[in-house]
Amino acid sequence: FVATFARLSNLPLGFSHDHALVIDVMARGKPQPAEAWASVVDTLRQSPGVESASMAGWALMSESRWSGVVFVDGRPVETRPAYFLEVSPKFFETMRIGLVDGRDFRPGDRAPRVDPQNQPIAGIGIVNEAFARIYFDGQNPLGRQVTVRPRNEVHVPLQIVGVVRDTVYAN
């Protein structure tokens, strides 16, 4: 038991948790637009002692997860499900997750989604090295497009704009 604990305690996570503060917030009443949350993050970034701030759908290793089928060249890749996490610009910088190639998210970038009429709205995404190995046989996925299925049977295009190092996702 002690040896297992020691191994797990030294397991590389792929991100830095040193000097990190995670704040879990939820709006009361009606959901707040993304711009309102971005304003909160901008205020945090300007606070004394804050090096970087960003948003995520949930914290890494929080036991929360969102997975789905990814389609490459119109075919589902069912090796294992892909895990998704919606994050804001500077998330990778904040968590000290290395950018291998491409770019970070920018203000105005949007995730692929489905509108209230169930119509697909294309978006962009950043993938990790494991995604590139599994879905593109290790080839560089930059600029490539995959299709994801965020809800029901609606397929939504996602263009890959960046590749980051692998991290521990849930547990």
MODELLER restraints for C-alpha pairs under 7 A, 6 or more apart:
rsr = mdl.restraints
at = mdl.atoms
rsr.add(forms.Gaussian(group=physical.xy_distance, feature=features.Distance(at['CA:13:A'], at['CA:167:A']), mean=5.48, stdev=0.5))
rsr.add(forms.Gaussian(group=physical.xy_distance, feature=features.Distance(at['CA:13:A'], at['CA:168:A']), mean=5.20, stdev=0.5))
rsr.add(forms.Gaussian(group=physical.xy_distance, feature=features.Distance(at['CA:14:A'], at['CA:97:A']), mean=6.41, stdev=0.5))
rsr.add(forms.Gaussian(group=physical.xy_distance, feature=features.Distance(at['CA:14:A'], at['CA:165:A']), mean=6.93, stdev=0.5))
rsr.add(forms.Gaussian(group=physical.xy_distance, feature=features.Distance(at['CA:14:A'], at['CA:166:A']), mean=5.92, stdev=0.5))
rsr.add(forms.Gaussian(group=physical.xy_distance, feature=features.Distance(at['CA:14:A'], at['CA:167:A']), mean=4.10, stdev=0.5))
rsr.add(forms.Gaussian(group=physical.xy_distance, feature=features.Distance(at['CA:14:A'], at['CA:168:A']), mean=6.41, stdev=0.5))
rsr.add(forms.Gaussian(group=physical.xy_distance, feature=features.Distance(at['CA:15:A'], at['CA:95:A']), mean=5.51, stdev=0.5))
rsr.add(forms.Gaussian(group=physical.xy_distance, feature=features.Distance(at['CA:15:A'], at['CA:96:A']), mean=5.47, stdev=0.5))
rsr.add(forms.Gaussian(group=physical.xy_distance, feature=features.Distance(at['CA:15:A'], at['CA:97:A']), mean=5.13, stdev=0.5))
rsr.add(forms.Gaussian(group=physical.xy_distance, feature=features.Distance(at['CA:15:A'], at['CA:167:A']), mean=6.26, stdev=0.5))
rsr.add(forms.Gaussian(group=physical.xy_distance, feature=features.Distance(at['CA:16:A'], at['CA:95:A']), mean=5.64, stdev=0.5))
rsr.add(forms.Gaussian(group=physical.xy_distance, feature=features.Distance(at['CA:16:A'], at['CA:96:A']), mean=5.67, stdev=0.5))
rsr.add(forms.Gaussian(group=physical.xy_distance, feature=features.Distance(at['CA:41:A'], at['CA:53:A']), mean=6.14, stdev=0.5))
rsr.add(forms.Gaussian(group=physical.xy_distance, feature=features.Distance(at['CA:41:A'], at['CA:54:A']), mean=6.16, stdev=0.5))
rsr.add(forms.Gaussian(group=physical.xy_distance, feature=features.Distance(at['CA:44:A'], at['CA:53:A']), mean=6.58, stdev=0.5))
rsr.add(forms.Gaussian(group=physical.xy_distance, feature=features.Distance(at['CA:45:A'], at['CA:51:A']), mean=6.99, stdev=0.5))
rsr.add(forms.Gaussian(group=physical.xy_distance, feature=features.Distance(at['CA:45:A'], at['CA:52:A']), mean=5.86, stdev=0.5))
rsr.add(forms.Gaussian(group=physical.xy_distance, feature=features.Distance(at['CA:45:A'], at['CA:53:A']), mean=5.54, stdev=0.5))
rsr.add(forms.Gaussian(group=physical.xy_distance, feature=features.Distance(at['CA:52:A'], at['CA:94:A']), mean=5.14, stdev=0.5))
rsr.add(forms.Gaussian(group=physical.xy_distance, feature=features.Distance(at['CA:53:A'], at['CA:94:A']), mean=5.88, stdev=0.5))
rsr.add(forms.Gaussian(group=physical.xy_distance, feature=features.Distance(at['CA:54:A'], at['CA:88:A']), mean=5.81, stdev=0.5))
rsr.add(forms.Gaussian(group=physical.xy_distance, feature=features.Distance(at['CA:54:A'], at['CA:89:A']), mean=6.63, stdev=0.5))
rsr.add(forms.Gaussian(group=physical.xy_distance, feature=features.Distance(at['CA:54:A'], at['CA:90:A']), mean=5.78, stdev=0.5))
rsr.add(forms.Gaussian(group=physical.xy_distance, feature=features.Distance(at['CA:54:A'], at['CA:91:A']), mean=5.02, stdev=0.5))
rsr.add(forms.Gaussian(group=physical.xy_distance, feature=features.Distance(at['CA:54:A'], at['CA:94:A']), mean=6.57, stdev=0.5))
rsr.add(forms.Gaussian(group=physical.xy_distance, feature=features.Distance(at['CA:55:A'], at['CA:87:A']), mean=5.58, stdev=0.5))
rsr.add(forms.Gaussian(group=physical.xy_distance, feature=features.Distance(at['CA:55:A'], at['CA:88:A']), mean=5.15, stdev=0.5))
rsr.add(forms.Gaussian(group=physical.xy_distance, feature=features.Distance(at['CA:55:A'], at['CA:91:A']), mean=6.58, stdev=0.5))
rsr.add(forms.Gaussian(group=physical.xy_distance, feature=features.Distance(at['CA:56:A'], at['CA:85:A']), mean=6.93, stdev=0.5))
rsr.add(forms.Gaussian(group=physical.xy_distance, feature=features.Distance(at['CA:56:A'], at['CA:86:A']), mean=5.70, stdev=0.5))
rsr.add(forms.Gaussian(group=physical.xy_distance, feature=features.Distance(at['CA:56:A'], at['CA:87:A']), mean=4.17, stdev=0.5))
rsr.add(forms.Gaussian(group=physical.xy_distance, feature=features.Distance(at['CA:56:A'], at['CA:88:A']), mean=6.35, stdev=0.5))
rsr.add(forms.Gaussian(group=physical.xy_distance, feature=features.Distance(at['CA:57:A'], at['CA:85:A']), mean=6.18, stdev=0.5))
rsr.add(forms.Gaussian(group=physical.xy_distance, feature=features.Distance(at['CA:57:A'], at['CA:86:A']), mean=5.36, stdev=0.5))
rsr.add(forms.Gaussian(group=physical.xy_distance, feature=features.Distance(at['CA:57:A'], at['CA:87:A']), mean=6.37, stdev=0.5))
rsr.add(forms.Gaussian(group=physical.xy_distance, feature=features.Distance(at['CA:58:A'], at['CA:64:A']), mean=6.84, stdev=0.5))
rsr.add(forms.Gaussian(group=physical.xy_distance, feature=features.Distance(at['CA:60:A'], at['CA:169:A']), mean=5.39, stdev=0.5))
rsr.add(forms.Gaussian(group=physical.xy_distance, feature=features.Distance(at['CA:60:A'], at['CA:170:A']), mean=6.03, stdev=0.5))
rsr.add(forms.Gaussian(group=physical.xy_distance, feature=features.Distance(at['CA:61:A'], at['CA:168:A']), mean=6.84, stdev=0.5))
rsr.add(forms.Gaussian(group=physical.xy_distance, feature=features.Distance(at['CA:61:A'], at['CA:169:A']), mean=5.50, stdev=0.5))
rsr.add(forms.Gaussian(group=physical.xy_distance, feature=features.Distance(at['CA:61:A'], at['CA:170:A']), mean=4.00, stdev=0.5))
rsr.add(forms.Gaussian(group=physical.xy_distance, feature=features.Distance(at['CA:61:A'], at['CA:171:A']), mean=5.21, stdev=0.5))
rsr.add(forms.Gaussian(group=physical.xy_distance, feature=features.Distance(at['CA:62:A'], at['CA:170:A']), mean=5.87, stdev=0.5))
rsr.add(forms.Gaussian(group=physical.xy_distance, feature=features.Distance(at['CA:63:A'], at['CA:170:A']), mean=4.88, stdev=0.5))
rsr.add(forms.Gaussian(group=physical.xy_distance, feature=features.Distance(at['CA:63:A'], at['CA:171:A']), mean=6.12, stdev=0.5))
rsr.add(forms.Gaussian(group=physical.xy_distance, feature=features.Distance(at['CA:64:A'], at['CA:170:A']), mean=6.40, stdev=0.5))
rsr.add(forms.Gaussian(group=physical.xy_distance, feature=features.Distance(at['CA:65:A'], at['CA:83:A']), mean=6.88, stdev=0.5))
rsr.add(forms.Gaussian(group=physical.xy_distance, feature=features.Distance(at['CA:65:A'], at['CA:170:A']), mean=6.55, stdev=0.5))
rsr.add(forms.Gaussian(group=physical.xy_distance, feature=features.Distance(at['CA:66:A'], at['CA:83:A']), mean=5.67, stdev=0.5))
rsr.add(forms.Gaussian(group=physical.xy_distance, feature=features.Distance(at['CA:66:A'], at['CA:84:A']), mean=5.50, stdev=0.5))
rsr.add(forms.Gaussian(group=physical.xy_distance, feature=features.Distance(at['CA:66:A'], at['CA:85:A']), mean=6.98, stdev=0.5))
rsr.add(forms.Gaussian(group=physical.xy_distance, feature=features.Distance(at['CA:67:A'], at['CA:81:A']), mean=5.87, stdev=0.5))
rsr.add(forms.Gaussian(group=physical.xy_distance, feature=features.Distance(at['CA:67:A'], at['CA:82:A']), mean=5.38, stdev=0.5))
rsr.add(forms.Gaussian(group=physical.xy_distance, feature=features.Distance(at['CA:67:A'], at['CA:83:A']), mean=4.26, stdev=0.5))
rsr.add(forms.Gaussian(group=physical.xy_distance, feature=features.Distance(at['CA:67:A'], at['CA:84:A']), mean=5.88, stdev=0.5))
rsr.add(forms.Gaussian(group=physical.xy_distance, feature=features.Distance(at['CA:68:A'], at['CA:81:A']), mean=5.50, stdev=0.5))
rsr.add(forms.Gaussian(group=physical.xy_distance, feature=features.Distance(at['CA:68:A'], at['CA:82:A']), mean=5.60, stdev=0.5))
rsr.add(forms.Gaussian(group=physical.xy_distance, feature=features.Distance(at['CA:68:A'], at['CA:83:A']), mean=6.66, stdev=0.5))
rsr.add(forms.Gaussian(group=physical.xy_distance, feature=features.Distance(at['CA:68:A'], at['CA:149:A']), mean=6.43, stdev=0.5))
rsr.add(forms.Gaussian(group=physical.xy_distance, feature=features.Distance(at['CA:68:A'], at['CA:150:A']), mean=6.93, stdev=0.5))
rsr.add(forms.Gaussian(group=physical.xy_distance, feature=features.Distance(at['CA:69:A'], at['CA:76:A']), mean=6.55, stdev=0.5))
rsr.add(forms.Gaussian(group=physical.xy_distance, feature=features.Distance(at['CA:69:A'], at['CA:77:A']), mean=6.91, stdev=0.5))
rsr.add(forms.Gaussian(group=physical.xy_distance, feature=features.Distance(at['CA:69:A'], at['CA:78:A']), mean=6.85, stdev=0.5))
rsr.add(forms.Gaussian(group=physical.xy_distance, feature=features.Distance(at['CA:69:A'], at['CA:81:A']), mean=5.66, stdev=0.5))
rsr.add(forms.Gaussian(group=physical.xy_distance, feature=features.Distance(at['CA:69:A'], at['CA:82:A']), mean=6.41, stdev=0.5))
rsr.add(forms.Gaussian(group=physical.xy_distance, feature=features.Distance(at['CA:69:A'], at['CA:148:A']), mean=6.25, stdev=0.5))
rsr.add(forms.Gaussian(group=physical.xy_distance, feature=features.Distance(at['CA:69:A'], at['CA:149:A']), mean=6.31, stdev=0.5))
rsr.add(forms.Gaussian(group=physical.xy_distance, feature=features.Distance(at['CA:70:A'], at['CA:76:A']), mean=5.76, stdev=0.5))
rsr.add(forms.Gaussian(group=physical.xy_distance, feature=features.Distance(at['CA:70:A'], at['CA:77:A']), mean=5.89, stdev=0.5))
rsr.add(forms.Gaussian(group=physical.xy_distance, feature=features.Distance(at['CA:70:A'], at['CA:82:A']), mean=6.74, stdev=0.5))
rsr.add(forms.Gaussian(group=physical.xy_distance, feature=features.Distance(at['CA:70:A'], at['CA:146:A']), mean=6.74, stdev=0.5))
rsr.add(forms.Gaussian(group=physical.xy_distance, feature=features.Distance(at['CA:70:A'], at['CA:147:A']), mean=5.84, stdev=0.5))
rsr.add(forms.Gaussian(group=physical.xy_distance, feature=features.Distance(at['CA:70:A'], at['CA:148:A']), mean=4.89, stdev=0.5))
rsr.add(forms.Gaussian(group=physical.xy_distance, feature=features.Distance(at['CA:71:A'], at['CA:77:A']), mean=5.82, stdev=0.5))
rsr.add(forms.Gaussian(group=physical.xy_distance, feature=features.Distance(at['CA:71:A'], at['CA:146:A']), mean=5.68, stdev=0.5))
rsr.add(forms.Gaussian(group=physical.xy_distance, feature=features.Distance(at['CA:71:A'], at['CA:147:A']), mean=4.93, stdev=0.5))
rsr.add(forms.Gaussian(group=physical.xy_distance, feature=features.Distance(at['CA:71:A'], at['CA:148:A']), mean=6.29, stdev=0.5))
rsr.add(forms.Gaussian(group=physical.xy_distance, feature=features.Distance(at['CA:72:A'], at['CA:146:A']), mean=5.09, stdev=0.5))
rsr.add(forms.Gaussian(group=physical.xy_distance, feature=features.Distance(at['CA:72:A'], at['CA:147:A']), mean=6.64, stdev=0.5))
rsr.add(forms.Gaussian(group=physical.xy_distance, feature=features.Distance(at['CA:77:A'], at['CA:135:A']), mean=6.95, stdev=0.5))
rsr.add(forms.Gaussian(group=physical.xy_distance, feature=features.Distance(at['CA:88:A'], at['CA:105:A']), mean=6.76, stdev=0.5))
rsr.add(forms.Gaussian(group=physical.xy_distance, feature=features.Distance(at['CA:89:A'], at['CA:104:A']), mean=6.40, stdev=0.5))
rsr.add(forms.Gaussian(group=physical.xy_distance, feature=features.Distance(at['CA:89:A'], at['CA:105:A']), mean=4.64, stdev=0.5))
rsr.add(forms.Gaussian(group=physical.xy_distance, feature=features.Distance(at['CA:89:A'], at['CA:106:A']), mean=5.49, stdev=0.5))
rsr.add(forms.Gaussian(group=physical.xy_distance, feature=features.Distance(at['CA:89:A'], at['CA:107:A']), mean=6.64, stdev=0.5))
rsr.add(forms.Gaussian(group=physical.xy_distance, feature=features.Distance(at['CA:90:A'], at['CA:104:A']), mean=6.98, stdev=0.5))
rsr.add(forms.Gaussian(group=physical.xy_distance, feature=features.Distance(at['CA:92:A'], at['CA:98:A']), mean=6.91, stdev=0.5))
rsr.add(forms.Gaussian(group=physical.xy_distance, feature=features.Distance(at['CA:97:A'], at['CA:164:A']), mean=6.72, stdev=0.5))
rsr.add(forms.Gaussian(group=physical.xy_distance, feature=features.Distance(at['CA:97:A'], at['CA:165:A']), mean=6.24, stdev=0.5))
rsr.add(forms.Gaussian(group=physical.xy_distance, feature=features.Distance(at['CA:98:A'], at['CA:164:A']), mean=5.60, stdev=0.5))
rsr.add(forms.Gaussian(group=physical.xy_distance, feature=features.Distance(at['CA:98:A'], at['CA:165:A']), mean=5.41, stdev=0.5))
rsr.add(forms.Gaussian(group=physical.xy_distance, feature=features.Distance(at['CA:99:A'], at['CA:163:A']), mean=6.10, stdev=0.5))
rsr.add(forms.Gaussian(group=physical.xy_distance, feature=features.Distance(at['CA:99:A'], at['CA:164:A']), mean=4.38, stdev=0.5))
rsr.add(forms.Gaussian(group=physical.xy_distance, feature=features.Distance(at['CA:99:A'], at['CA:165:A']), mean=6.47, stdev=0.5))
rsr.add(forms.Gaussian(group=physical.xy_distance, feature=features.Distance(at['CA:100:A'], at['CA:163:A']), mean=5.43, stdev=0.5))
rsr.add(forms.Gaussian(group=physical.xy_distance, feature=features.Distance(at['CA:100:A'], at['CA:164:A']), mean=5.10, stdev=0.5))
rsr.add(forms.Gaussian(group=physical.xy_distance, feature=features.Distance(at['CA:100:A'], at['CA:165:A']), mean=6.45, stdev=0.5))
rsr.add(forms.Gaussian(group=physical.xy_distance, feature=features.Distance(at['CA:101:A'], at['CA:162:A']), mean=5.65, stdev=0.5))
rsr.add(forms.Gaussian(group=physical.xy_distance, feature=features.Distance(at['CA:101:A'], at['CA:163:A']), mean=5.19, stdev=0.5))
rsr.add(forms.Gaussian(group=physical.xy_distance, feature=features.Distance(at['CA:102:A'], at['CA:142:A']), mean=6.73, stdev=0.5))
rsr.add(forms.Gaussian(group=physical.xy_distance, feature=features.Distance(at['CA:102:A'], at['CA:161:A']), mean=5.67, stdev=0.5))
rsr.add(forms.Gaussian(group=physical.xy_distance, feature=features.Distance(at['CA:102:A'], at['CA:162:A']), mean=4.13, stdev=0.5))
rsr.add(forms.Gaussian(group=physical.xy_distance, feature=features.Distance(at['CA:102:A'], at['CA:163:A']), mean=6.30, stdev=0.5))
rsr.add(forms.Gaussian(group=physical.xy_distance, feature=features.Distance(at['CA:103:A'], at['CA:161:A']), mean=6.09, stdev=0.5))
rsr.add(forms.Gaussian(group=physical.xy_distance, feature=features.Distance(at['CA:103:A'], at['CA:162:A']), mean=5.00, stdev=0.5))
rsr.add(forms.Gaussian(group=physical.xy_distance, feature=features.Distance(at['CA:104:A'], at['CA:162:A']), mean=6.43, stdev=0.5))
rsr.add(forms.Gaussian(group=physical.xy_distance, feature=features.Distance(at['CA:109:A'], at['CA:124:A']), mean=6.94, stdev=0.5))
rsr.add(forms.Gaussian(group=physical.xy_distance, feature=features.Distance(at['CA:110:A'], at['CA:123:A']), mean=5.27, stdev=0.5))
rsr.add(forms.Gaussian(group=physical.xy_distance, feature=features.Distance(at['CA:110:A'], at['CA:124:A']), mean=6.27, stdev=0.5))
rsr.add(forms.Gaussian(group=physical.xy_distance, feature=features.Distance(at['CA:111:A'], at['CA:123:A']), mean=4.57, stdev=0.5))
rsr.add(forms.Gaussian(group=physical.xy_distance, feature=features.Distance(at['CA:111:A'], at['CA:124:A']), mean=5.52, stdev=0.5))
rsr.add(forms.Gaussian(group=physical.xy_distance, feature=features.Distance(at['CA:111:A'], at['CA:125:A']), mean=6.55, stdev=0.5))
rsr.add(forms.Gaussian(group=physical.xy_distance, feature=features.Distance(at['CA:112:A'], at['CA:121:A']), mean=5.79, stdev=0.5))
rsr.add(forms.Gaussian(group=physical.xy_distance, feature=features.Distance(at['CA:112:A'], at['CA:122:A']), mean=4.81, stdev=0.5))
rsr.add(forms.Gaussian(group=physical.xy_distance, feature=features.Distance(at['CA:112:A'], at['CA:123:A']), mean=3.90, stdev=0.5))
rsr.add(forms.Gaussian(group=physical.xy_distance, feature=features.Distance(at['CA:112:A'], at['CA:124:A']), mean=6.48, stdev=0.5))
rsr.add(forms.Gaussian(group=physical.xy_distance, feature=features.Distance(at['CA:112:A'], at['CA:156:A']), mean=6.06, stdev=0.5))
rsr.add(forms.Gaussian(group=physical.xy_distance, feature=features.Distance(at['CA:112:A'], at['CA:157:A']), mean=6.57, stdev=0.5))
rsr.add(forms.Gaussian(group=physical.xy_distance, feature=features.Distance(at['CA:112:A'], at['CA:158:A']), mean=5.91, stdev=0.5))
rsr.add(forms.Gaussian(group=physical.xy_distance, feature=features.Distance(at['CA:113:A'], at['CA:120:A']), mean=6.04, stdev=0.5))
rsr.add(forms.Gaussian(group=physical.xy_distance, feature=features.Distance(at['CA:113:A'], at['CA:121:A']), mean=5.31, stdev=0.5))
rsr.add(forms.Gaussian(group=physical.xy_distance, feature=features.Distance(at['CA:113:A'], at['CA:122:A']), mean=6.78, stdev=0.5))
rsr.add(forms.Gaussian(group=physical.xy_distance, feature=features.Distance(at['CA:113:A'], at['CA:150:A']), mean=6.72, stdev=0.5))
rsr.add(forms.Gaussian(group=physical.xy_distance, feature=features.Distance(at['CA:113:A'], at['CA:156:A']), mean=6.71, stdev=0.5))
rsr.add(forms.Gaussian(group=physical.xy_distance, feature=features.Distance(at['CA:114:A'], at['CA:120:A']), mean=4.58, stdev=0.5))
rsr.add(forms.Gaussian(group=physical.xy_distance, feature=features.Distance(at['CA:114:A'], at['CA:121:A']), mean=5.76, stdev=0.5))
rsr.add(forms.Gaussian(group=physical.xy_distance, feature=features.Distance(at['CA:115:A'], at['CA:121:A']), mean=6.91, stdev=0.5))
rsr.add(forms.Gaussian(group=physical.xy_distance, feature=features.Distance(at['CA:120:A'], at['CA:154:A']), mean=6.66, stdev=0.5))
rsr.add(forms.Gaussian(group=physical.xy_distance, feature=features.Distance(at['CA:120:A'], at['CA:155:A']), mean=6.77, stdev=0.5))
rsr.add(forms.Gaussian(group=physical.xy_distance, feature=features.Distance(at['CA:120:A'], at['CA:156:A']), mean=5.18, stdev=0.5))
rsr.add(forms.Gaussian(group=physical.xy_distance, feature=features.Distance(at['CA:121:A'], at['CA:156:A']), mean=6.42, stdev=0.5))
rsr.add(forms.Gaussian(group=physical.xy_distance, feature=features.Distance(at['CA:122:A'], at['CA:156:A']), mean=5.75, stdev=0.5))
rsr.add(forms.Gaussian(group=physical.xy_distance, feature=features.Distance(at['CA:122:A'], at['CA:157:A']), mean=4.82, stdev=0.5))
rsr.add(forms.Gaussian(group=physical.xy_distance, feature=features.Distance(at['CA:122:A'], at['CA:158:A']), mean=5.89, stdev=0.5))
rsr.add(forms.Gaussian(group=physical.xy_distance, feature=features.Distance(at['CA:123:A'], at['CA:157:A']), mean=6.51, stdev=0.5))
rsr.add(forms.Gaussian(group=physical.xy_distance, feature=features.Distance(at['CA:123:A'], at['CA:158:A']), mean=5.01, stdev=0.5))
rsr.add(forms.Gaussian(group=physical.xy_distance, feature=features.Distance(at['CA:123:A'], at['CA:159:A']), mean=6.45, stdev=0.5))
rsr.add(forms.Gaussian(group=physical.xy_distance, feature=features.Distance(at['CA:124:A'], at['CA:158:A']), mean=4.96, stdev=0.5))
rsr.add(forms.Gaussian(group=physical.xy_distance, feature=features.Distance(at['CA:124:A'], at['CA:159:A']), mean=4.63, stdev=0.5))
rsr.add(forms.Gaussian(group=physical.xy_distance, feature=features.Distance(at['CA:124:A'], at['CA:160:A']), mean=5.84, stdev=0.5))
rsr.add(forms.Gaussian(group=physical.xy_distance, feature=features.Distance(at['CA:124:A'], at['CA:161:A']), mean=6.62, stdev=0.5))
rsr.add(forms.Gaussian(group=physical.xy_distance, feature=features.Distance(at['CA:125:A'], at['CA:158:A']), mean=6.18, stdev=0.5))
rsr.add(forms.Gaussian(group=physical.xy_distance, feature=features.Distance(at['CA:125:A'], at['CA:159:A']), mean=6.07, stdev=0.5))
rsr.add(forms.Gaussian(group=physical.xy_distance, feature=features.Distance(at['CA:125:A'], at['CA:160:A']), mean=4.98, stdev=0.5))
rsr.add(forms.Gaussian(group=physical.xy_distance, feature=features.Distance(at['CA:125:A'], at['CA:161:A']), mean=6.11, stdev=0.5))
rsr.add(forms.Gaussian(group=physical.xy_distance, feature=features.Distance(at['CA:126:A'], at['CA:160:A']), mean=5.60, stdev=0.5))
rsr.add(forms.Gaussian(group=physical.xy_distance, feature=features.Distance(at['CA:126:A'], at['CA:161:A']), mean=5.72, stdev=0.5))
rsr.add(forms.Gaussian(group=physical.xy_distance, feature=features.Distance(at['CA:126:A'], at['CA:162:A']), mean=4.55, stdev=0.5))
rsr.add(forms.Gaussian(group=physical.xy_distance, feature=features.Distance(at['CA:126:A'], at['CA:163:A']), mean=5.59, stdev=0.5))
rsr.add(forms.Gaussian(group=physical.xy_distance, feature=features.Distance(at['CA:127:A'], at['CA:160:A']), mean=6.98, stdev=0.5))
rsr.add(forms.Gaussian(group=physical.xy_distance, feature=features.Distance(at['CA:127:A'], at['CA:162:A']), mean=6.37, stdev=0.5))
rsr.add(forms.Gaussian(group=physical.xy_distance, feature=features.Distance(at['CA:127:A'], at['CA:163:A']), mean=4.96, stdev=0.5))
rsr.add(forms.Gaussian(group=physical.xy_distance, feature=features.Distance(at['CA:127:A'], at['CA:164:A']), mean=6.26, stdev=0.5))
rsr.add(forms.Gaussian(group=physical.xy_distance, feature=features.Distance(at['CA:128:A'], at['CA:163:A']), mean=5.20, stdev=0.5))
rsr.add(forms.Gaussian(group=physical.xy_distance, feature=features.Distance(at['CA:128:A'], at['CA:164:A']), mean=4.64, stdev=0.5))
rsr.add(forms.Gaussian(group=physical.xy_distance, feature=features.Distance(at['CA:128:A'], at['CA:165:A']), mean=5.50, stdev=0.5))
rsr.add(forms.Gaussian(group=physical.xy_distance, feature=features.Distance(at['CA:128:A'], at['CA:166:A']), mean=5.39, stdev=0.5))
rsr.add(forms.Gaussian(group=physical.xy_distance, feature=features.Distance(at['CA:129:A'], at['CA:163:A']), mean=6.48, stdev=0.5))
rsr.add(forms.Gaussian(group=physical.xy_distance, feature=features.Distance(at['CA:129:A'], at['CA:164:A']), mean=6.32, stdev=0.5))
rsr.add(forms.Gaussian(group=physical.xy_distance, feature=features.Distance(at['CA:129:A'], at['CA:165:A']), mean=5.71, stdev=0.5))
rsr.add(forms.Gaussian(group=physical.xy_distance, feature=features.Distance(at['CA:129:A'], at['CA:166:A']), mean=5.77, stdev=0.5))
rsr.add(forms.Gaussian(group=physical.xy_distance, feature=features.Distance(at['CA:130:A'], at['CA:166:A']), mean=6.45, stdev=0.5))
rsr.add(forms.Gaussian(group=physical.xy_distance, feature=features.Distance(at['CA:132:A'], at['CA:138:A']), mean=5.15, stdev=0.5))
rsr.add(forms.Gaussian(group=physical.xy_distance, feature=features.Distance(at['CA:132:A'], at['CA:139:A']), mean=6.46, stdev=0.5))
rsr.add(forms.Gaussian(group=physical.xy_distance, feature=features.Distance(at['CA:132:A'], at['CA:140:A']), mean=6.73, stdev=0.5))
rsr.add(forms.Gaussian(group=physical.xy_distance, feature=features.Distance(at['CA:132:A'], at['CA:141:A']), mean=6.13, stdev=0.5))
rsr.add(forms.Gaussian(group=physical.xy_distance, feature=features.Distance(at['CA:141:A'], at['CA:160:A']), mean=6.59, stdev=0.5))
rsr.add(forms.Gaussian(group=physical.xy_distance, feature=features.Distance(at['CA:142:A'], at['CA:160:A']), mean=5.39, stdev=0.5))
rsr.add(forms.Gaussian(group=physical.xy_distance, feature=features.Distance(at['CA:142:A'], at['CA:161:A']), mean=5.55, stdev=0.5))
rsr.add(forms.Gaussian(group=physical.xy_distance, feature=features.Distance(at['CA:142:A'], at['CA:162:A']), mean=6.19, stdev=0.5))
rsr.add(forms.Gaussian(group=physical.xy_distance, feature=features.Distance(at['CA:143:A'], at['CA:159:A']), mean=6.19, stdev=0.5))
rsr.add(forms.Gaussian(group=physical.xy_distance, feature=features.Distance(at['CA:143:A'], at['CA:160:A']), mean=5.34, stdev=0.5))
rsr.add(forms.Gaussian(group=physical.xy_distance, feature=features.Distance(at['CA:143:A'], at['CA:161:A']), mean=5.93, stdev=0.5))
rsr.add(forms.Gaussian(group=physical.xy_distance, feature=features.Distance(at['CA:144:A'], at['CA:159:A']), mean=5.87, stdev=0.5))
rsr.add(forms.Gaussian(group=physical.xy_distance, feature=features.Distance(at['CA:144:A'], at['CA:160:A']), mean=5.69, stdev=0.5))
rsr.add(forms.Gaussian(group=physical.xy_distance, feature=features.Distance(at['CA:145:A'], at['CA:157:A']), mean=6.59, stdev=0.5))
rsr.add(forms.Gaussian(group=physical.xy_distance, feature=features.Distance(at['CA:145:A'], at['CA:158:A']), mean=5.56, stdev=0.5))
rsr.add(forms.Gaussian(group=physical.xy_distance, feature=features.Distance(at['CA:145:A'], at['CA:159:A']), mean=4.37, stdev=0.5))
rsr.add(forms.Gaussian(group=physical.xy_distance, feature=features.Distance(at['CA:145:A'], at['CA:160:A']), mean=6.18, stdev=0.5))
rsr.add(forms.Gaussian(group=physical.xy_distance, feature=features.Distance(at['CA:146:A'], at['CA:157:A']), mean=5.89, stdev=0.5))
rsr.add(forms.Gaussian(group=physical.xy_distance, feature=features.Distance(at['CA:146:A'], at['CA:158:A']), mean=5.40, stdev=0.5))
rsr.add(forms.Gaussian(group=physical.xy_distance, feature=features.Distance(at['CA:146:A'], at['CA:159:A']), mean=6.51, stdev=0.5))
rsr.add(forms.Gaussian(group=physical.xy_distance, feature=features.Distance(at['CA:147:A'], at['CA:155:A']), mean=5.95, stdev=0.5))
rsr.add(forms.Gaussian(group=physical.xy_distance, feature=features.Distance(at['CA:147:A'], at['CA:156:A']), mean=5.28, stdev=0.5))
rsr.add(forms.Gaussian(group=physical.xy_distance, feature=features.Distance(at['CA:147:A'], at['CA:157:A']), mean=4.42, stdev=0.5))
rsr.add(forms.Gaussian(group=physical.xy_distance, feature=features.Distance(at['CA:147:A'], at['CA:158:A']), mean=5.75, stdev=0.5))
rsr.add(forms.Gaussian(group=physical.xy_distance, feature=features.Distance(at['CA:148:A'], at['CA:155:A']), mean=5.60, stdev=0.5))
rsr.add(forms.Gaussian(group=physical.xy_distance, feature=features.Distance(at['CA:148:A'], at['CA:156:A']), mean=5.31, stdev=0.5))
rsr.add(forms.Gaussian(group=physical.xy_distance, feature=features.Distance(at['CA:148:A'], at['CA:157:A']), mean=6.43, stdev=0.5))
rsr.add(forms.Gaussian(group=physical.xy_distance, feature=features.Distance(at['CA:148:A'], at['CA:158:A']), mean=6.92, stdev=0.5))
rsr.add(forms.Gaussian(group=physical.xy_distance, feature=features.Distance(at['CA:149:A'], at['CA:155:A']), mean=4.75, stdev=0.5))
rsr.add(forms.Gaussian(group=physical.xy_distance, feature=features.Distance(at['CA:149:A'], at['CA:156:A']), mean=6.12, stdev=0.5))
